[in-house]
Amino acid sequence: MLEIVFWSLVILVGYVYFGYPVLLYVLAGGARKSRDYGEPELPAVTMLVSAFNEEDCIAEKLENSLNLDYPRDRLEIVVVSDASDDRTDEIVAEYSDRGITLLRMEERGGKTLGLNAGVERAKGDVIVFSDANAMYRGDAIRALVIPYADETIGAVIGESTYTEPDSDSGKSESLYWRYETAIKRYESALGSVVGGDGAIYSVRKNLYQSMPAEALSDFINPLQVVAQGRRCVYESRAISVEEVAGSFGKEFRRKVRIVNRGWRAVMSMKRLMNPFQHGLFAWQLISHKLLRWLVPLFLSATFALNVFLLDHGWVYWATLLGQLLFYGLAAAGASLRHSRALSTILYVPYYFCLVNIASARGIIEAYRGLTYTTWSTARESGAGNR
Protein backbone atom coordinates (compact mmCIF):
# COMPACT_ATOMS: atom_id res chain seq x y z
CA MET A 1 0.00 0.00 0.00
CA LEU A 2 2.80 2.43 0.92
CA GLU A 3 4.48 1.69 -2.41
CA ILE A 4 1.30 2.55 -4.30
CA VAL A 5 0.97 5.84 -2.45
CA PHE A 6 4.67 6.64 -2.96
CA TRP A 7 4.62 6.09 -6.72
CA SER A 8 1.27 7.86 -7.02
CA LEU A 9 2.83 10.94 -5.42
CA VAL A 10 5.88 10.72 -7.70
CA ILE A 11 3.61 10.52 -10.73
CA LEU A 12 1.46 13.38 -9.43
CA VAL A 13 4.45 15.73 -9.02
CA GLY A 14 5.65 14.73 -12.48
CA TYR A 15 2.18 15.38 -13.88
CA VAL A 16 1.99 18.87 -12.35
CA TYR A 17 5.27 20.06 -13.87
CA PHE A 18 5.56 17.97 -17.02
CA GLY A 19 2.44 15.90 -17.72
CA TYR A 20 0.00 18.81 -17.62
CA PRO A 21 1.99 21.02 -20.05
CA VAL A 22 2.49 18.06 -22.41
CA LEU A 23 -1.23 17.23 -22.38
CA LEU A 24 -2.06 20.88 -23.03
CA TYR A 25 0.35 20.92 -25.95
CA VAL A 26 -1.19 17.79 -27.47
CA LEU A 27 -4.79 18.94 -26.99
CA ALA A 28 -4.01 22.43 -28.31
CA GLY A 29 -2.23 21.01 -31.35
CA GLY A 30 0.93 22.99 -30.68
CA ALA A 31 -0.91 26.34 -30.77
CA ARG A 32 2.13 28.39 -31.78
CA LYS A 33 0.42 31.05 -33.87
CA SER A 34 -1.75 33.85 -32.55
CA ARG A 35 -5.25 33.97 -33.97
CA ASP A 36 -6.01 36.53 -36.67
CA TYR A 37 -8.98 38.66 -35.58
CA GLY A 38 -8.85 40.97 -38.58
CA GLU A 39 -8.99 44.76 -38.18
CA PRO A 40 -12.10 45.55 -36.11
CA GLU A 41 -13.01 49.01 -34.86
CA LEU A 42 -10.80 49.93 -31.93
CA PRO A 43 -12.74 50.32 -28.67
CA ALA A 44 -12.43 53.18 -26.20
CA VAL A 45 -9.83 52.14 -23.63
CA THR A 46 -9.04 53.24 -20.09
CA MET A 47 -5.56 52.32 -18.92
CA LEU A 48 -5.29 52.10 -15.13
CA VAL A 49 -1.73 52.36 -13.80
CA SER A 50 -1.39 51.16 -10.21
CA ALA A 51 1.19 53.10 -8.22
CA PHE A 52 2.56 53.33 -4.72
CA ASN A 53 5.72 55.39 -4.18
CA GLU A 54 6.87 55.03 -7.77
CA GLU A 55 8.77 58.31 -8.14
CA ASP A 56 11.73 56.51 -9.71
CA CYS A 57 9.79 55.10 -12.67
CA ILE A 58 6.41 56.86 -12.99
CA ALA A 59 7.63 59.55 -15.42
CA GLU A 60 9.12 56.89 -17.70
CA LYS A 61 5.85 54.95 -17.51
CA LEU A 62 3.77 58.00 -18.45
CA GLU A 63 6.03 58.87 -21.37
CA ASN A 64 5.80 55.27 -22.50
CA SER A 65 2.00 55.35 -22.26
CA LEU A 66 1.67 58.64 -24.16
CA ASN A 67 3.77 57.25 -27.00
CA LEU A 68 1.72 54.09 -27.51
CA ASP A 69 0.40 53.43 -31.00
CA TYR A 70 -3.28 53.88 -30.17
CA PRO A 71 -5.68 56.70 -31.11
CA ARG A 72 -5.18 59.29 -28.40
CA ASP A 73 -8.85 60.26 -28.40
CA ARG A 74 -9.75 56.66 -27.59
CA LEU A 75 -7.20 56.13 -24.81
CA GLU A 76 -7.76 57.43 -21.29
CA ILE A 77 -4.75 57.12 -18.95
CA VAL A 78 -5.40 57.13 -15.21
CA VAL A 79 -2.80 56.69 -12.48
CA VAL A 80 -4.30 55.20 -9.32
CA SER A 81 -2.05 56.27 -6.45
CA ASP A 82 -2.50 54.25 -3.28
CA ALA A 83 -1.86 57.23 -0.97
CA SER A 84 1.75 57.54 -2.14
CA ASP A 85 3.90 59.60 0.23
CA ASP A 86 6.82 60.34 -2.10
CA ARG A 87 6.81 62.51 -5.26
CA THR A 88 4.67 60.13 -7.33
CA ASP A 89 1.52 62.27 -7.23
CA GLU A 90 3.46 65.45 -7.89
CA ILE A 91 5.09 63.96 -10.98
CA VAL A 92 1.77 62.64 -12.30
CA ALA A 93 0.16 66.06 -11.79
CA GLU A 94 2.78 67.56 -14.10
CA TYR A 95 1.25 65.50 -16.92
CA SER A 96 -2.31 66.73 -16.42
CA ASP A 97 -2.06 69.08 -19.40
CA ARG A 98 -1.19 66.06 -21.56
CA GLY A 99 -4.34 64.20 -20.61
CA ILE A 100 -3.09 62.12 -17.69
CA THR A 101 -5.53 61.80 -14.78
CA LEU A 102 -4.46 61.24 -11.18
CA LEU A 103 -6.83 59.29 -8.94
CA ARG A 104 -5.42 59.47 -5.43
CA MET A 105 -6.69 57.15 -2.73
CA GLU A 106 -6.66 59.17 0.45
CA GLU A 107 -5.99 56.13 2.64
CA ARG A 108 -3.86 53.08 1.98
CA GLY A 109 -6.24 50.36 0.89
CA GLY A 110 -4.16 48.27 -1.48
CA LYS A 111 -4.09 47.76 -5.21
CA THR A 112 -7.44 45.99 -5.52
CA LEU A 113 -9.49 48.74 -3.86
CA GLY A 114 -7.69 51.26 -6.06
CA LEU A 115 -8.65 49.32 -9.16
CA ASN A 116 -12.27 49.10 -8.01
CA ALA A 117 -12.35 52.90 -7.74
CA GLY A 118 -10.56 53.34 -11.05
CA VAL A 119 -12.91 51.08 -13.00
CA GLU A 120 -15.96 52.79 -11.50
CA ARG A 121 -14.78 56.16 -12.90
CA ALA A 122 -13.31 54.84 -16.14
CA LYS A 123 -14.79 56.05 -19.43
CA GLY A 124 -13.51 53.26 -21.67
CA ASP A 125 -15.36 50.13 -22.77
CA VAL A 126 -12.21 48.09 -22.21
CA ILE A 127 -10.05 48.47 -19.09
CA VAL A 128 -6.31 47.81 -19.35
CA PHE A 129 -4.51 47.18 -16.07
CA SER A 130 -0.83 47.98 -15.73
CA ASP A 131 1.91 48.47 -13.16
CA ALA A 132 4.07 51.58 -12.93
CA ASN A 133 7.26 49.70 -13.80
CA ALA A 134 5.78 47.80 -16.77
CA MET A 135 6.81 49.46 -20.03
CA TYR A 136 4.66 48.59 -23.04
CA ARG A 137 5.79 47.95 -26.56
CA GLY A 138 4.31 50.53 -28.93
CA ASP A 139 1.57 48.27 -30.29
CA ALA A 140 0.72 46.59 -26.96
CA ILE A 141 -2.68 48.23 -26.38
CA ARG A 142 -3.77 47.65 -29.96
CA ALA A 143 -2.76 43.98 -29.73
CA LEU A 144 -4.46 43.65 -26.35
CA VAL A 145 -7.88 44.87 -27.49
CA ILE A 146 -8.18 43.43 -31.02
CA PRO A 147 -9.34 40.02 -29.69
CA TYR A 148 -12.48 41.70 -28.40
CA ALA A 149 -13.78 41.46 -31.95
CA ASP A 150 -14.82 37.99 -30.75
CA GLU A 151 -17.85 38.49 -28.51
CA THR A 152 -17.09 35.31 -26.57
CA ILE A 153 -13.90 36.89 -25.21
CA GLY A 154 -14.24 38.84 -21.98
CA ALA A 155 -10.62 39.28 -20.90
CA VAL A 156 -7.24 39.35 -22.65
CA ILE A 157 -3.87 38.68 -21.00
CA GLY A 158 -0.67 40.07 -22.48
CA GLU A 159 2.89 38.81 -22.22
CA SER A 160 5.24 40.06 -19.54
CA THR A 161 8.90 39.95 -20.46
CA TYR A 162 11.91 40.88 -18.40
CA THR A 163 15.04 42.86 -19.01
CA GLU A 164 18.10 40.65 -19.36
CA PRO A 165 18.51 39.32 -15.81
CA ASP A 166 21.90 39.92 -14.21
CA SER A 167 21.11 38.24 -10.89
CA ASP A 168 20.65 34.51 -10.38
CA SER A 169 17.12 35.14 -9.10
CA GLY A 170 16.48 37.00 -12.34
CA LYS A 171 17.73 34.08 -14.42
CA SER A 172 15.54 31.66 -12.50
CA GLU A 173 12.46 33.89 -12.70
CA SER A 174 12.98 34.46 -16.42
CA LEU A 175 13.26 30.71 -17.02
CA TYR A 176 10.15 30.08 -14.91
CA TRP A 177 8.23 32.77 -16.76
CA ARG A 178 9.02 31.26 -20.16
CA TYR A 179 7.64 27.98 -18.85
CA GLU A 180 4.48 29.72 -17.62
CA THR A 181 4.09 31.59 -20.91
CA ALA A 182 4.04 28.33 -22.86
CA ILE A 183 1.31 26.99 -20.56
CA LYS A 184 -0.77 30.16 -21.02
CA ARG A 185 -0.52 29.84 -24.79
CA TYR A 186 -1.85 26.28 -24.74
CA GLU A 187 -4.57 27.00 -22.18
CA SER A 188 -5.79 29.91 -24.28
CA ALA A 189 -5.97 27.75 -27.39
CA LEU A 190 -8.18 25.28 -25.51
CA GLY A 191 -10.52 27.91 -24.08
CA SER A 192 -9.35 30.16 -21.26
CA VAL A 193 -6.16 31.09 -19.45
CA VAL A 194 -6.06 30.34 -15.72
CA GLY A 195 -5.37 33.74 -14.15
CA GLY A 196 -3.93 36.98 -15.46
CA ASP A 197 -0.90 39.20 -15.14
CA GLY A 198 -1.10 42.46 -13.24
CA ALA A 199 1.46 44.09 -15.52
CA ILE A 200 -0.62 43.73 -18.68
CA TYR A 201 -4.17 42.42 -18.86
CA SER A 202 -7.54 43.78 -19.87
CA VAL A 203 -11.24 43.15 -19.36
CA ARG A 204 -14.53 44.39 -20.77
CA LYS A 205 -15.72 47.04 -18.32
CA ASN A 206 -19.21 45.57 -18.14
CA LEU A 207 -17.76 42.24 -16.93
CA TYR A 208 -15.63 43.72 -14.14
CA GLN A 209 -16.93 42.90 -10.68
CA SER A 210 -15.82 44.81 -7.61
CA MET A 211 -13.50 42.76 -5.38
CA PRO A 212 -12.62 42.84 -1.67
CA ALA A 213 -9.33 44.42 -0.65
CA GLU A 214 -7.56 41.10 -0.04
CA ALA A 215 -8.45 39.69 -3.49
CA LEU A 216 -5.62 39.00 -5.93
CA SER A 217 -7.15 41.13 -8.67
CA ASP A 218 -5.23 39.83 -11.70
CA PHE A 219 -6.16 36.26 -10.75
CA ILE A 220 -9.70 36.48 -9.45
CA ASN A 221 -10.89 39.02 -12.04
CA PRO A 222 -10.25 36.66 -15.00
CA LEU A 223 -11.91 33.87 -12.99
CA GLN A 224 -14.97 36.10 -12.62
CA VAL A 225 -15.02 36.58 -16.38
CA VAL A 226 -14.98 32.81 -16.97
CA ALA A 227 -17.72 32.37 -14.36
CA GLN A 228 -19.85 34.76 -16.45
CA GLY A 229 -19.50 32.50 -19.47
CA ARG A 230 -16.82 34.44 -21.37
CA ARG A 231 -13.30 33.42 -22.32
CA CYS A 232 -10.03 34.79 -20.98
CA VAL A 233 -7.37 34.49 -23.68
CA TYR A 234 -3.64 35.08 -24.00
CA GLU A 235 -2.27 37.45 -26.65
CA SER A 236 1.48 37.06 -27.19
CA ARG A 237 1.71 40.22 -29.33
CA ALA A 238 0.74 42.46 -26.38
CA ILE A 239 4.13 42.85 -24.69
CA SER A 240 5.31 44.63 -21.57
CA VAL A 241 8.86 44.78 -20.23
CA GLU A 242 9.92 45.09 -16.61
CA GLU A 243 12.79 44.30 -14.29
CA VAL A 244 12.85 41.15 -12.17
CA ALA A 245 12.72 41.40 -8.39
CA GLY A 246 16.52 41.38 -8.17
CA SER A 247 17.06 38.96 -5.28
CA PHE A 248 15.81 35.59 -4.14
CA GLY A 249 14.58 37.11 -0.87
CA LYS A 250 12.34 39.67 -2.57
CA GLU A 251 11.08 37.06 -5.01
CA PHE A 252 10.26 34.73 -2.11
CA ARG A 253 8.17 37.36 -0.31
CA ARG A 254 6.33 38.20 -3.54
CA LYS A 255 5.43 34.56 -4.15
CA VAL A 256 4.23 34.06 -0.57
CA ARG A 257 1.80 36.96 -1.07
CA ILE A 258 0.66 35.65 -4.46
CA VAL A 259 -0.06 32.13 -3.18
CA ASN A 260 -1.72 33.42 -0.01
CA ARG A 261 -4.14 35.54 -2.03
CA GLY A 262 -4.42 33.06 -4.89
CA TRP A 263 -5.38 30.23 -2.57
CA ARG A 264 -8.11 32.38 -1.03
CA ALA A 265 -9.32 33.25 -4.52
CA VAL A 266 -9.57 29.62 -5.61
CA MET A 267 -11.40 28.66 -2.42
CA SER A 268 -13.84 31.55 -2.89
CA MET A 269 -14.56 30.43 -6.46
CA LYS A 270 -14.18 26.66 -6.08
CA ARG A 271 -17.32 26.17 -8.14
CA LEU A 272 -15.08 26.69 -11.17
CA MET A 273 -13.36 23.40 -10.32
CA ASN A 274 -16.56 21.46 -11.04
CA PRO A 275 -15.87 19.65 -14.37
CA PHE A 276 -19.57 19.00 -14.91
CA GLN A 277 -20.21 22.74 -15.11
CA HIS A 278 -16.90 24.12 -16.44
CA GLY A 279 -15.40 21.20 -18.34
CA LEU A 280 -11.80 21.66 -19.46
CA PHE A 281 -11.37 24.87 -17.50
CA ALA A 282 -12.01 23.01 -14.24
CA TRP A 283 -9.22 20.58 -15.16
CA GLN A 284 -6.93 23.48 -16.03
CA LEU A 285 -7.62 25.33 -12.77
CA ILE A 286 -7.04 22.21 -10.67
CA SER A 287 -3.88 21.22 -12.52
CA HIS A 288 -2.25 24.63 -12.98
CA LYS A 289 -3.05 26.19 -9.63
CA LEU A 290 -4.51 23.89 -6.96
CA LEU A 291 -2.18 20.93 -7.49
CA ARG A 292 0.82 23.20 -8.18
CA TRP A 293 0.38 24.93 -4.83
CA LEU A 294 0.03 21.54 -3.08
CA VAL A 295 3.33 20.21 -4.46
CA PRO A 296 5.17 20.97 -1.16
CA LEU A 297 2.81 18.55 0.58
CA PHE A 298 3.38 15.92 -2.10
CA LEU A 299 7.15 16.33 -1.90
CA SER A 300 7.22 16.07 1.90
CA ALA A 301 5.06 12.94 1.87
CA THR A 302 7.17 11.40 -0.89
CA PHE A 303 10.37 11.88 1.11
CA ALA A 304 8.85 10.49 4.31
CA LEU A 305 7.42 7.43 2.56
CA ASN A 306 10.73 6.84 0.79
CA VAL A 307 12.46 6.46 4.16
CA PHE A 308 9.91 3.87 5.29
CA LEU A 309 10.33 1.91 2.03
CA LEU A 310 14.10 1.47 2.15
CA ASP A 311 13.78 -2.20 3.07
CA HIS A 312 11.67 -2.85 -0.05
CA GLY A 313 14.58 -2.94 -2.45
CA TRP A 314 17.46 -1.02 -3.99
CA VAL A 315 15.16 1.17 -6.09
CA TYR A 316 14.06 3.03 -2.96
CA TRP A 317 17.66 3.65 -1.97
CA ALA A 318 18.18 5.10 -5.45
CA THR A 319 15.11 7.37 -5.21
CA LEU A 320 16.15 8.55 -1.74
CA LEU A 321 19.68 9.32 -2.91
CA GLY A 322 18.24 11.20 -5.88
CA GLN A 323 16.12 13.34 -3.57
CA LEU A 324 19.00 13.95 -1.19
CA LEU A 325 21.23 14.98 -4.09
CA PHE A 326 18.61 17.41 -5.43
CA TYR A 327 17.96 18.98 -2.02
CA GLY A 328 21.69 19.08 -1.36
CA LEU A 329 22.19 21.11 -4.51
CA ALA A 330 19.36 23.39 -3.42
CA ALA A 331 20.98 23.84 -0.01
CA ALA A 332 24.30 24.65 -1.68
CA GLY A 333 22.51 27.20 -3.84
CA ALA A 334 20.95 28.72 -0.73
CA SER A 335 24.29 29.03 1.03
CA LEU A 336 25.88 30.63 -2.04
CA ARG A 337 22.91 32.78 -3.07
CA HIS A 338 24.80 36.01 -2.32
CA SER A 339 27.73 35.09 -4.53
CA ARG A 340 28.23 36.89 -7.83
CA ALA A 341 27.11 33.93 -9.92
CA LEU A 342 25.55 30.53 -9.32
CA SER A 343 25.79 27.72 -11.82
CA THR A 344 22.55 26.44 -13.32
CA ILE A 345 22.95 23.17 -11.43
CA LEU A 346 22.61 25.12 -8.17
CA TYR A 347 20.18 27.96 -8.82
CA VAL A 348 17.52 25.84 -10.54
CA PRO A 349 17.12 23.40 -7.59
CA TYR A 350 17.32 26.32 -5.18
CA TYR A 351 14.67 28.29 -7.05
CA PHE A 352 12.43 25.21 -7.29
CA CYS A 353 12.62 24.70 -3.52
CA LEU A 354 12.20 28.44 -2.87
CA VAL A 355 8.98 28.52 -4.90
CA ASN A 356 7.55 25.49 -3.15
CA ILE A 357 8.46 26.71 0.33
CA ALA A 358 6.78 30.01 -0.58
CA SER A 359 3.66 28.08 -1.66
CA ALA A 360 3.55 26.17 1.62
CA ARG A 361 4.01 29.34 3.64
CA GLY A 362 1.38 31.23 1.64
CA ILE A 363 -1.24 28.51 2.23
CA ILE A 364 -0.38 28.17 5.92
CA GLU A 365 -0.64 31.93 6.38
CA ALA A 366 -4.01 31.91 4.60
CA TYR A 367 -5.37 29.36 7.07
CA ARG A 368 -3.87 31.29 9.98
CA GLY A 369 -5.92 34.29 8.88
CA LEU A 370 -3.08 36.45 7.60
CA THR A 371 -4.16 38.53 4.60
CA TYR A 372 -2.24 40.87 2.30
CA THR A 373 -4.09 43.94 1.10
CA THR A 374 -1.19 46.41 0.85
CA TRP A 375 2.50 45.77 0.29
CA SER A 376 5.73 47.28 -0.95
CA THR A 377 6.96 46.46 -4.44
CA ALA A 378 9.70 43.89 -4.87
CA ARG A 379 11.86 46.73 -6.23
CA GLU A 380 11.96 48.46 -2.83
CA SER A 381 14.61 47.36 -0.37
CA GLY A 382 13.22 45.43 2.56
CA ALA A 383 9.95 44.85 0.77
CA GLY A 384 7.40 43.32 3.04
CA ASN A 385 3.83 43.69 4.13
CA ARG A 386 2.51 47.20 3.51
Secondary structure in CASP SS format (residue, H / E / C, confidence):
PFRMAT SS
TARGET T0000
AUTHOR 0000-0000-0000
METHOD secondary structure of the structure
MODEL  1
M C 1.00
L H 1.00
E H 1.00
I H 1.00
V H 1.00
F H 1.00
W H 1.00
S H 1.00
L H 1.00
V H 1.00
I H 1.00
L H 1.00
V H 1.00
G H 1.00
Y H 1.00
V H 1.00
Y H 1.00
F H 1.00
G H 1.00
Y H 1.00
P H 1.00
V H 1.00
L H 1.00
L H 1.00
Y H 1.00
V H 1.00
L H 1.00
A H 1.00
G C 1.00
G C 1.00
A C 1.00
R C 1.00
K C 1.00
S C 1.00
R C 1.00
D C 1.00
Y C 1.00
G C 1.00
E C 1.00
P C 1.00
E C 1.00
L C 1.00
P C 1.00
A C 1.00
V E 1.00
T E 1.00
M E 1.00
L E 1.00
V E 1.00
S E 1.00
A E 1.00
F C 1.00
N C 1.00
E C 1.00
E C 1.00
D C 1.00
C C 1.00
I H 1.00
A H 1.00
E H 1.00
K H 1.00
L H 1.00
E H 1.00
N H 1.00
S H 1.00
L H 1.00
N C 1.00
L C 1.00
D C 1.00
Y C 1.00
P C 1.00
R H 1.00
D H 1.00
R H 1.00
L E 1.00
E E 1.00
I E 1.00
V E 1.00
V E 1.00
V E 1.00
S E 1.00
D C 1.00
A C 1.00
S C 1.00
D C 1.00
D C 1.00
R C 1.00
T H 1.00
D H 1.00
E H 1.00
I H 1.00
V H 1.00
A H 1.00
E C 1.00
Y C 1.00
S H 1.00
D H 1.00
R H 1.00
G C 1.00
I E 1.00
T E 1.00
L E 1.00
L E 1.00
R E 1.00
M C 1.00
E C 1.00
E C 1.00
R C 1.00
G C 1.00
G C 1.00
K H 1.00
T H 1.00
L H 1.00
G H 1.00
L H 1.00
N H 1.00
A H 1.00
G H 1.00
V H 1.00
E H 1.00
R H 1.00
A C 1.00
K C 1.00
G C 1.00
D C 1.00
V E 1.00
I E 1.00
V E 1.00
F E 1.00
S E 1.00
D E 1.00
A C 1.00
N C 1.00
A C 1.00
M E 1.00
Y E 1.00
R C 1.00
G C 1.00
D C 1.00
A H 1.00
I H 1.00
R H 1.00
A H 1.00
L H 1.00
V H 1.00
I H 1.00
P H 1.00
Y H 1.00
A H 1.00
D C 1.00
E C 1.00
T C 1.00
I E 1.00
G E 1.00
A E 1.00
V E 1.00
I E 1.00
G E 1.00
E E 1.00
S E 1.00
T E 1.00
Y E 1.00
T C 1.00
E C 1.00
P C 1.00
D C 1.00
S C 1.00
D H 1.00
S H 1.00
G H 1.00
K H 1.00
S H 1.00
E H 1.00
S H 1.00
L H 1.00
Y H 1.00
W H 1.00
R H 1.00
Y H 1.00
E H 1.00
T H 1.00
A H 1.00
I H 1.00
K H 1.00
R H 1.00
Y H 1.00
E H 1.00
S H 1.00
A H 1.00
L H 1.00
G C 1.00
S C 1.00
V C 1.00
V C 1.00
G C 1.00
G C 1.00
D C 1.00
G C 1.00
A C 1.00
I E 1.00
Y E 1.00
S E 1.00
V E 1.00
R E 1.00
K H 1.00
N H 1.00
L H 1.00
Y C 1.00
Q C 1.00
S C 1.00
M C 1.00
P C 1.00
A C 1.00
E C 1.00
A C 1.00
L C 1.00
S H 1.00
D H 1.00
F H 1.00
I H 1.00
N H 1.00
P H 1.00
L H 1.00
Q H 1.00
V H 1.00
V H 1.00
A H 1.00
Q C 1.00
G C 1.00
R C 1.00
R E 1.00
C E 1.00
V E 1.00
Y E 1.00
E E 1.00
S E 1.00
R E 1.00
A E 1.00
I E 1.00
S E 1.00
V E 1.00
E E 1.00
E C 1.00
V C 1.00
A C 1.00
G C 1.00
S C 1.00
F H 1.00
G H 1.00
K H 1.00
E H 1.00
F H 1.00
R H 1.00
R H 1.00
K H 1.00
V H 1.00
R H 1.00
I H 1.00
V H 1.00
N H 1.00
R H 1.00
G H 1.00
W H 1.00
R H 1.00
A H 1.00
V H 1.00
M H 1.00
S H 1.00
M C 1.00
K H 1.00
R H 1.00
L H 1.00
M H 1.00
N C 1.00
P H 1.00
F H 1.00
Q H 1.00
H H 1.00
G H 1.00
L H 1.00
F H 1.00
A H 1.00
W H 1.00
Q H 1.00
L H 1.00
I H 1.00
S H 1.00
H H 1.00
K H 1.00
L H 1.00
L H 1.00
R H 1.00
W H 1.00
L C 1.00
V H 1.00
P H 1.00
L H 1.00
F H 1.00
L H 1.00
S H 1.00
A H 1.00
T H 1.00
F H 1.00
A H 1.00
L H 1.00
N H 1.00
V H 1.00
F H 1.00
L C 1.00
L H 1.00
D H 1.00
H H 1.00
G C 1.00
W H 1.00
V H 1.00
Y H 1.00
W H 1.00
A H 1.00
T H 1.00
L H 1.00
L H 1.00
G H 1.00
Q H 1.00
L H 1.00
L H 1.00
F H 1.00
Y H 1.00
G H 1.00
L H 1.00
A H 1.00
A H 1.00
A H 1.00
G H 1.00
A H 1.00
S H 1.00
L C 1.00
R C 1.00
H C 1.00
S C 1.00
R C 1.00
A C 1.00
L C 1.00
S C 1.00
T H 1.00
I H 1.00
L H 1.00
Y H 1.00
V H 1.00
P H 1.00
Y H 1.00
Y H 1.00
F H 1.00
C H 1.00
L H 1.00
V H 1.00
N H 1.00
I H 1.00
A H 1.00
S H 1.00
A H 1.00
R H 1.00
G H 1.00
I H 1.00
I H 1.00
E H 1.00
A H 1.00
Y H 1.00
R C 1.00
G C 1.00
L C 1.00
T C 1.00
Y C 1.00
T C 1.00
T C 1.00
W E 1.00
S C 1.00
T C 1.00
A C 1.00
R C 1.00
E C 1.00
S C 1.00
G C 1.00
A C 1.00
G C 1.00
N E 1.00
R C 1.00
END
